[in-house]
Amino acid sequence: MKPFLIPKKNPVKTCFLILLLAITFQGLLSCQKQNDVNKSTEITEITLDTTTLELFVGDTAMLVATVLPDSATDKTVRWSSTAETIVKVNASGKLTAIATGTAIIKATAGNKQAVCSVTVNPDIYVAGDQAQSPGGYGATIWKNGIPTTLTSYMGQTQATSVFVSGSNVYVAGNSSLSYAAIWKNTEPSYLTNGKNYALASSVYVSGNDVYAAGFEYINAKYLATLWKNGTTTHLTDGTKYGSANAVCVSGNDVYVVGEEITGGSFPTATVWKNGVPTRLTGGATNTAASSIFISGNDVYVAGGEVINSVWVATVWKNGTPILRLNQGVNNAEFKSIFVSGNDVYVAGSEYIYGSFYIATVWKNGVGTRLTDGTDDAETESIYVWNNDVYLAGYEKLNGNPLATVWKNGKARHLDSTNTIAGMAFSIFVKEH
């Protein structure tokens, strides 16, 4: 019997087999590593530090993008704007506001995207007063939240009204208490000689003509007064009290609203058209006319009247009351009116007994309270632009009044530190 023989191994084949197994394993390992690399570079998410932003023309801002995961090797972010004519964005995420409107800014990394809606606001002008150092209040104009003091007098001076015509900004008020004044681009023109207390309450520009309405205190009587290009016209004769609160021009007609005491003992809401007065009430009770707006052939006046011992916020249209709010409930008075299309907006305040004044805006008679009544707040002026509702007034914070602007109900204090006392009396919105 032949012995059992174990075949000898071929060393070459054995080495080749081992090498082949090694290469195969290395290939599998390499594929696994490549899969791991592919997984680590795949971007799962991109986010922005803000998703909504509001700017003014000329403002710049920086958006910050975060790309996840951290292990991604290519975190390149590509930026774009849906409206380059409104907001431009560069390769670093820096925004530049070009014109009024809205643009969507897109940040893209890999196949992921994040967006930010950027609104470029029109220019917002506010007139009022603000506490000055070392004391007193100074007439102030804010443009897009930046204040400019119009007078250095350390006393009670006011900027009561603002109107923008072209590139010129007109502000009405008084300086040193005794001078009714108009500032054009911060340069003052005095309407009175300073011998008596006087105030320009309203300013309106039509073409090359600058109108102001207010009052002068002469011979112990308040005189409702209209100034046109600095020339004075007294709307009341001085035998009884009179005051002009607002002026508006429509075509060749000049309208002024205010109050005058006539036969009775109460101030009566009055409209002067080209100097001719029309009483809105009979004079049997106290009434006030604070604001006027002309829409087509219709003349709207906002104010208030006392009915059953309660101040009732009232709107008159062509001399007839069309809105009487809170009648017999809470004291309320309209301070400003704006008509846009078929909608009538009014700004003012309500007084809840045992509480405080509540800043309120009404649209077609439906009121929206802007403050909760824990402290005093009032709206003094309203402007509607492109369906956005802007209001100016004040609200108190810990007893300190702060000049305030509301846009669509959202409040912004004009002093960002909430420490400088101030009041806002007038607002004007203009596309840049």
C-alpha positions in Angstrom: 0.0 0.0 0.0 1.3 3.4 -1.0 1.7 5.8 1.7 -0.7 8.9 1.8 1.1 11.9 0.4 0.3 15.5 1.3 0.7 17.6 -1.7 3.2 20.2 -1.5 2.0 23.8 -1.6 3.1 26.1 -4.4 4.7 29.0 -2.7 4.0 31.3 -5.7 0.3 30.5 -5.8 0.1 30.9 -2.0 1.7 34.3 -2.1 -0.5 35.3 -5.0 -3.6 34.2 -3.1 -2.6 36.1 0.0 -1.9 39.2 -2.0 -5.2 38.9 -3.7 -7.0 38.6 -0.4 -5.1 41.6 0.9 -6.0 43.7 -2.1 -9.7 42.7 -1.8 -9.8 43.6 1.9 -8.0 46.8 1.3 -10.5 47.7 -1.4 -13.4 46.9 0.8 -11.8 49.0 3.6 -11.3 51.8 1.1 -14.9 51.7 0.0 -16.0 51.8 3.6 -13.8 54.8 4.2 -15.1 56.5 1.1 -18.6 55.9 2.2 -17.7 57.4 5.6 -16.2 60.5 3.8 -19.3 60.9 1.7 -21.4 60.8 4.8 -19.3 63.4 6.6 -19.4 65.9 3.7 -23.2 65.6 3.1 -24.8 68.9 4.3 -27.9 68.2 6.4 -29.1 71.7 7.3 -28.4 75.5 6.8 -29.9 78.1 9.1 -29.7 81.9 9.3 -29.4 84.0 12.5 -32.6 85.8 11.6 -35.5 85.0 9.2 -37.0 88.5 9.1 -35.3 91.9 9.0 -36.4 95.5 8.6 -34.1 98.2 7.1 -34.2 101.7 5.8 -32.7 102.8 2.4 -29.0 103.0 2.8 -28.8 100.7 5.8 -26.5 97.7 5.8 -26.7 94.5 7.7 -24.9 91.1 7.9 -26.6 87.7 7.8 -24.8 84.8 9.5 -25.3 81.3 8.1 -24.7 78.1 10.1 -24.0 74.9 8.0 -24.5 71.5 9.6 -23.0 69.1 10.4 -19.7 70.5 11.7 -17.9 67.7 10.0 -18.9 68.9 6.5 -15.8 69.6 4.5 -17.4 72.0 2.0 -19.4 74.7 3.8 -19.5 77.2 1.0 -22.6 79.4 1.2 -24.0 80.9 -2.0 -26.1 84.1 -1.5 -28.8 85.6 -3.7 -31.6 88.2 -3.6 -35.0 87.9 -5.3 -34.9 91.7 -5.8 -31.5 93.1 -6.4 -33.0 96.6 -7.0 -34.4 96.5 -3.4 -31.8 94.6 -1.4 -28.3 93.6 -2.6 -26.3 90.8 -0.9 -22.6 90.1 -1.4 -20.7 86.8 -1.2 -20.2 87.3 2.6 -23.9 87.8 3.4 -23.7 91.6 3.7 -27.0 93.3 2.8 -27.4 96.8 1.4 -30.9 98.4 1.3 -31.4 100.1 -2.1 -35.1 101.0 -2.4 -38.4 100.6 -0.5 -39.9 97.2 -0.8 -39.4 93.5 0.1 -36.8 91.0 -1.0 -36.1 87.4 -0.1 -32.5 86.6 0.7 -31.5 83.0 0.0 -28.5 81.2 1.5 -27.7 77.9 -0.2 -25.1 75.2 0.8 -25.1 71.9 -1.0 -28.7 71.2 -1.8 -30.0 72.9 1.4 -31.4 76.5 1.6 -32.4 79.0 4.2 -34.2 82.3 3.6 -34.7 85.7 5.2 -37.4 88.2 4.3 -36.1 91.7 4.3 -38.4 94.7 4.3 -37.0 98.1 3.3 -39.2 100.7 5.0 -40.1 104.1 3.7 -38.6 107.1 5.6 -40.4 107.7 8.8 -40.4 111.3 10.2 -41.6 112.0 13.7 -41.9 115.4 15.4 -42.1 115.8 19.2 -40.0 116.8 22.1 -37.3 115.1 24.2 -35.7 115.7 27.5 -32.4 117.7 27.2 -29.4 118.0 29.4 -29.0 119.8 31.8 -32.8 120.2 31.9 -36.0 121.0 30.1 -37.4 119.7 26.8 -36.3 120.4 23.3 -38.2 120.3 20.1 -37.0 117.2 18.2 -37.4 115.6 14.8 -36.6 111.9 14.3 -35.8 110.5 10.9 -35.9 106.7 10.9 -35.4 106.8 14.7 -32.4 109.1 14.7 -33.1 112.4 16.7 -32.1 115.9 15.8 -32.8 118.6 18.4 -34.2 121.7 16.7 -33.7 124.2 19.6 -31.1 124.4 22.3 -33.4 126.4 24.6 -33.6 124.7 28.0 -37.3 125.0 28.6 -40.6 123.6 27.3 -40.3 123.8 23.5 -42.2 121.5 21.2 -42.3 120.2 17.6 -45.9 119.5 17.0 -46.2 118.6 13.3 -44.1 117.4 10.4 -44.6 117.5 6.7 -42.2 116.4 3.9 -42.3 117.9 0.5 -39.7 116.7 -2.0 -36.4 116.8 -0.2 -37.5 119.4 2.3 -38.7 118.6 5.8 -40.9 121.1 7.5 -41.6 121.1 11.3 -44.1 123.3 13.2 -44.0 124.1 16.9 -42.6 126.8 19.1 -39.3 128.0 20.4 -38.6 129.6 23.7 -42.4 129.2 24.4 -43.3 132.5 22.9 -42.3 132.1 19.2 -44.5 130.1 16.9 -42.0 128.6 14.5 -41.5 126.7 11.3 -38.3 124.8 10.7 -37.3 124.0 7.2 -34.5 121.4 7.2 -33.8 122.3 10.8 -33.5 126.1 10.0 -36.1 128.1 12.0 -38.4 130.8 10.7 -40.4 132.7 13.4 -44.0 133.4 12.8 -44.5 135.7 15.8 -42.5 138.3 17.6 -42.2 136.6 20.9 -44.1 139.1 22.9 -47.0 136.6 23.6 -47.3 132.9 23.9 -47.9 131.3 20.5 -47.8 127.9 19.0 -47.9 126.5 15.4 -49.8 123.2 15.9 -49.8 122.0 12.3 -47.9 122.5 9.0 -48.9 121.7 5.4 -47.1 122.4 2.2 -48.9 122.8 -1.1 -46.6 123.6 -4.1 -44.4 126.5 -3.0 -46.8 127.6 -0.2 -46.2 126.7 3.4 -49.2 126.8 5.7 -49.3 126.7 9.5 -52.2 126.6 11.9 -52.2 127.4 15.6 -52.9 130.2 18.0 -51.6 133.4 19.5 -52.4 134.7 23.0 -53.1 138.4 22.6 -54.9 140.7 25.1 -55.7 137.7 27.3 -57.5 135.9 24.5 -56.4 132.9 22.4 -56.8 133.6 18.7 -57.2 130.8 16.2 -54.5 131.7 13.6 -53.4 130.7 10.1 -50.1 131.6 8.6 -49.3 131.4 4.9 -45.7 131.8 4.0 -45.3 133.7 7.3 -48.2 136.1 6.8 -50.7 136.0 9.7 -54.5 135.7 9.4 -56.5 135.5 12.6 -59.6 133.3 12.2 -61.2 134.6 15.4 -61.5 138.2 16.3 -60.3 138.0 19.9 -63.6 138.6 21.6 -63.8 135.0 22.5 -61.4 132.0 22.8 -60.3 130.3 19.6 -57.6 127.8 18.6 -56.6 126.1 15.3 -55.3 122.6 15.6 -54.8 121.4 12.0 -54.5 122.7 8.4 -55.1 120.9 5.1 -55.1 122.2 1.5 -57.2 120.7 -1.3 -56.9 122.4 -4.7 -57.4 126.1 -4.1 -59.2 125.5 -0.8 -57.6 125.9 2.6 -59.2 124.0 5.5 -58.5 124.6 9.2 -60.1 122.8 12.1 -60.1 123.8 15.8 -62.4 125.2 18.4 -64.1 128.5 19.1 -66.4 129.8 21.8 -69.4 131.4 20.1 -72.7 132.3 21.8 -72.4 129.7 24.6 -69.7 129.1 27.1 -68.3 125.9 25.6 -65.6 125.6 22.9 -67.3 124.4 19.7 -65.6 122.2 17.1 -65.2 124.4 14.0 -64.1 124.0 10.4 -62.8 127.1 8.6 -62.9 126.8 4.7 -60.9 129.7 3.2 -61.5 131.6 6.5 -65.3 131.0 6.7 -66.3 129.1 9.8 -68.7 126.1 10.0 -69.7 124.9 13.5 -69.9 121.1 13.8 -72.1 121.3 16.9 -74.5 123.8 18.3 -72.3 124.9 21.2 -74.4 123.5 24.0 -71.7 121.2 25.1 -67.9 121.0 24.9 -66.6 119.8 21.5 -63.1 119.6 19.9 -61.8 119.2 16.4 -58.3 117.8 16.3 -57.5 116.6 12.8 -58.8 116.9 9.2 -58.4 114.8 6.1 -59.7 115.5 2.5 -60.5 112.4 0.4 -61.9 113.4 -3.0 -64.8 115.7 -2.3 -65.3 114.5 1.3 -64.0 116.4 4.3 -63.4 114.2 7.4 -62.8 115.7 10.8 -61.8 113.8 14.0 -62.2 115.0 17.5 -64.6 114.5 20.4 -67.7 115.8 22.1 -69.2 115.6 25.6 -72.4 113.6 25.7 -74.0 112.8 29.0 -70.8 114.0 30.8 -68.6 111.6 28.9 -66.1 112.5 26.2 -67.2 110.6 23.0 -64.7 110.1 20.2 -66.3 111.5 17.1 -65.7 111.6 13.3 -67.6 114.1 11.2 -67.9 113.6 7.4 -69.0 116.7 5.5 -70.3 118.1 8.8 -72.3 115.1 9.8 -71.2 112.7 12.6 -70.6 109.2 11.2 -68.8 107.7 14.2 -69.4 108.1 17.9 -67.4 105.6 19.9 -67.6 104.5 23.5 -70.7 106.7 24.0 -71.6 106.7 27.7 -68.9 104.2 28.6 -65.3 105.5 28.7 -63.9 108.9 27.9 -62.2 108.8 24.5 -61.1 111.3 21.9 -59.8 111.0 18.4 -56.5 112.9 17.8 -55.7 112.1 14.2 -57.5 110.8 11.1 -56.3 109.2 7.8 -58.5 107.9 5.0 -57.2 105.2 2.7 -59.6 104.0 0.0 -62.8 103.1 1.7 -61.2 102.7 5.1 -61.2 105.4 7.8 -58.4 105.2 10.4 -58.3 107.2 13.6 -55.8 107.4 16.4 -56.5 108.5 20.0 -56.9 107.1 23.4 -59.4 105.7 25.9 -59.6 106.5 29.6 -60.8 103.6 31.7 -62.0 104.8 35.1 -59.6 103.8 37.9 -57.0 103.0 35.3 -54.9 104.9 32.8 -55.1 106.2 29.2 -54.9 103.4 26.7 -53.3 104.0 23.3 -55.9 102.9 20.7 -56.3 102.9 16.9 -59.7 102.4 15.2 -60.4 101.2 11.7 -63.9 101.8 10.4 -65.0 102.1 14.0 -63.4 98.9 15.3 -60.8 99.7 18.0 -57.5 97.9 18.7 -55.8 98.7 22.0 -52.1 99.0 21.7 -51.3 99.0 25.4 -52.8 97.1 28.3 -53.6 100.0 30.6 -51.0 99.3 33.3 -49.6 102.8 32.6 -50.6 105.9 30.5 -50.2 105.7 26.7 -51.7 107.7 23.9 -51.5 107.9 20.1 -51.4 111.4 18.7 -50.9 110.9 14.9 -51.6 108.4 12.2 -50.3 107.7 8.7 -51.2 104.8 6.4 -48.8 103.8 3.7 -49.0 100.7 1.5 -51.4 99.0 3.9 -49.1 99.6 6.8 -50.5 101.6 9.7 -48.0 103.9 11.5 -48.8 105.8 14.7 -46.9 108.2 16.9 -47.4 109.0 20.5 -46.0 108.0 23.9 -46.2 105.3 26.5 -45.0 105.5 30.0 -42.5 103.0 31.4 -42.3 103.1 35.2 -43.9 106.5 35.0 -41.5 107.9 32.4 -43.1 108.9 29.1 -41.2 107.6 26.1 -41.7 108.8 22.5 -43.1 105.8 20.7 -43.9 104.7 17.1 -46.2 101.8 16.4 -46.1 100.0 13.0 -49.1 97.6 12.6 -49.5 97.5 16.4 -45.8 96.8 17.2 -44.3 99.4 19.4 -40.8 100.9 19.1 -39.5 103.5 21.6 -37.5 106.2 19.9 -35.0 106.2 22.7 -33.6 102.6 22.6 -32.3 102.9 26.2 -35.8 103.6 27.5 -34.4 106.3 29.8 -34.9 109.6 27.9 -38.3 111.1 28.4 -40.1 112.3 25.3 -43.4 112.8 23.5 -44.2 112.2 19.8 -47.0 114.3 18.3 -46.8 113.9 14.5 -45.7 111.3 12.0 -45.1 111.5 8.2 -44.2 108.6 6.0 -42.5 109.1 2.6 -41.0 106.7 0.1 -37.3 107.3 -0.3 
